[in-house]
């Protein structure tokens, strides 16, 4: 949970963020392309990485950014596809990959809770 704009309100990572909320910010036009690029790059890492520890780390730390995907519905769809692939990987049953599966499932749940 994070302090929302210094107001003392705590933002819940599992609560939806209205897609219109970021657009009300004065700096949204500057932040939007940076955020979109970051999310695309993160999804690319998840698609290409093979190391279970790296995948689990990225998935775990992505939790704070998933609510910010609401202005980017195509990216949210792509994220769901990537996480579904990681969660259902049939060939890797190692103990390390079980952490990846757990984190992928948790991020899919979070996407379902936070996206409109």
Secondary structure, DSSP 8 states (H G I E B T S, - for coil): -EESTTSS-EE-TTS---HHHHHTSTTHHHHHHHHHHHHHHHHHHHHH---HHHHHHHHHHTHHHHGGGGG-HHHHHHHHHHHHHHHT-SS---HHHHHHHHHHHHHHHHHHHH--
